[in-house]
């Protein structure tokens, strides 16, 4: 069974860095840069028992804006719902409720993110996606 944690003591940043450094969006990112980015983000890890099988981080002010970044699932666990569990936990996190804008970029996972409410934002490359809410939707009495 896959669970999701935000407990820093259960998130293996070294493993996450080894995954992220090999991606198309952060090829070769130095450890110190990745570590600093994580220190200023909300971190999420998908666990299969005690084994980390996924990772994501969210850059946010926890009030109006968030950027979903570095979503990764271990290759051996892809296609088994790990990313969906991870995204469900992120979208449901109390610190990320009531945001006006929640964005991400992707070159190949649009259908996954669309299941969680993200929409294509119209950039020419088609990578930007987001959830946008008006002030009237958020700040009603």
C-alpha positions as CSV (number, residue, x, y, z in Angstrom):
1,X,0.0,0.0,0.0
2,X,1.3,3.4,-1.0
3,X,1.3,6.2,1.7
4,X,2.4,9.8,1.4
5,X,4.4,11.6,4.0
6,X,5.5,15.1,4.6
7,X,7.7,14.1,7.6
8,X,11.2,15.3,6.9
9,X,12.6,12.4,8.9
10,X,11.0,9.9,6.5
11,X,12.0,11.7,3.2
12,X,15.3,10.6,1.7
13,X,16.5,13.7,-0.1
14,X,19.7,11.9,-1.3
15,X,17.5,9.4,-3.2
16,X,15.2,12.2,-4.5
17,X,18.3,14.1,-5.7
18,X,19.6,11.0,-7.6
19,X,16.2,10.8,-9.3
20,X,15.8,14.5,-10.1
21,X,19.4,15.0,-11.4
22,X,18.5,12.5,-14.2
23,X,15.4,14.3,-15.4
24,X,14.9,16.4,-18.5
25,X,13.9,19.4,-16.3
26,X,16.8,19.4,-13.9
27,X,19.6,17.4,-15.5
28,X,22.8,17.7,-13.4
29,X,21.3,20.0,-10.7
30,X,24.0,20.2,-8.0
31,X,23.2,18.8,-4.6
32,X,23.5,22.2,-2.8
33,X,21.0,23.8,-5.2
34,X,18.6,20.9,-4.8
35,X,19.0,20.9,-1.1
36,X,18.4,24.7,-0.9
37,X,15.3,24.3,-3.1
38,X,13.9,21.6,-0.8
39,X,14.6,23.7,2.3
40,X,12.3,26.4,0.9
41,X,9.5,24.0,-0.3
42,X,6.9,21.7,1.1
43,X,8.1,18.2,0.5
44,X,6.1,15.1,-0.2
45,X,7.3,11.5,-0.5
46,X,5.4,8.4,-1.6
47,X,6.3,5.3,0.4
48,X,5.7,1.7,-0.3
49,X,6.0,0.4,3.2
50,X,9.1,2.2,4.4
51,X,10.7,2.4,0.9
52,X,10.5,5.8,-0.9
53,X,9.1,5.3,-4.4
54,X,8.1,8.9,-5.2
55,X,8.9,12.5,-4.5
56,X,7.4,16.0,-5.2
57,X,7.9,19.5,-3.8
58,X,5.7,22.5,-3.8
59,X,7.0,26.1,-3.7
60,X,4.4,28.2,-2.1
61,X,3.4,31.2,0.0
62,X,0.6,29.0,1.5
63,X,-1.9,31.7,0.9
64,X,-2.2,32.7,-2.8
65,X,0.2,30.8,-5.0
66,X,2.0,27.4,-5.4
67,X,4.3,25.8,-8.0
68,X,4.3,22.0,-8.2
69,X,7.8,20.8,-9.0
70,X,10.1,17.8,-9.2
71,X,7.3,15.2,-9.3
72,X,9.1,11.8,-9.7
73,X,8.1,8.2,-9.4
74,X,10.7,5.4,-9.3
75,X,10.7,3.6,-12.7
76,X,9.8,0.2,-11.2
77,X,6.7,1.7,-9.6
78,X,5.3,3.7,-12.6
79,X,1.8,2.8,-13.8
80,X,0.7,1.6,-10.4
81,X,-1.0,4.7,-9.0
82,X,1.9,6.1,-7.1
83,X,1.7,9.5,-8.8
84,X,-2.0,9.7,-8.3
85,X,-1.6,9.0,-4.5
86,X,1.1,11.6,-4.4
87,X,-0.9,14.2,-6.2
88,X,-4.0,13.5,-4.2
89,X,-2.1,14.1,-1.0
90,X,-0.7,17.4,-2.4
91,X,-4.0,18.7,-3.6
92,X,-5.6,17.8,-0.3
93,X,-2.9,19.2,1.9
94,X,-4.4,21.9,4.3
95,X,-1.5,24.2,3.6
96,X,-2.4,24.4,-0.1
97,X,-6.1,25.2,0.2
98,X,-7.6,28.5,-1.0
99,X,-4.8,29.3,-3.4
100,X,-5.6,31.7,-6.3
101,X,-3.1,29.9,-8.6
102,X,-1.5,26.5,-8.5
103,X,0.8,25.9,-11.5
104,X,3.2,23.4,-12.9
105,X,5.0,22.6,-16.2
106,X,5.1,19.2,-17.9
107,X,6.0,18.0,-21.3
108,X,4.3,14.6,-21.1
109,X,1.9,14.1,-18.1
110,X,-1.0,16.4,-19.0
111,X,-3.7,13.7,-18.5
112,X,-2.5,12.9,-15.0
113,X,-2.6,16.5,-13.8
114,X,-5.9,17.1,-15.6
115,X,-7.5,14.5,-13.3
116,X,-6.6,16.7,-10.4
117,X,-8.1,19.9,-11.8
118,X,-5.1,21.4,-13.6
119,X,-5.8,22.9,-17.0
120,X,-3.5,23.9,-19.9
121,X,-2.7,27.6,-19.6
122,X,-2.3,28.4,-23.3
123,X,1.5,28.8,-23.7
124,X,2.8,27.9,-27.1
125,X,4.8,24.9,-26.0
126,X,1.8,23.6,-24.1
127,X,3.7,22.8,-20.9
128,X,2.2,25.2,-18.5
129,X,-0.8,24.1,-16.5
130,X,-2.6,25.6,-13.6
131,X,-5.5,25.9,-11.3
132,X,-6.8,29.4,-11.2
133,X,-9.5,30.6,-8.8
134,X,-10.9,34.1,-8.7
135,X,-11.0,36.2,-5.6
136,X,-14.8,35.9,-5.5
137,X,-14.5,32.1,-5.4
138,X,-12.0,32.3,-2.5
139,X,-12.9,35.2,-0.3
140,X,-16.7,35.0,0.0
141,X,-18.2,35.8,3.3
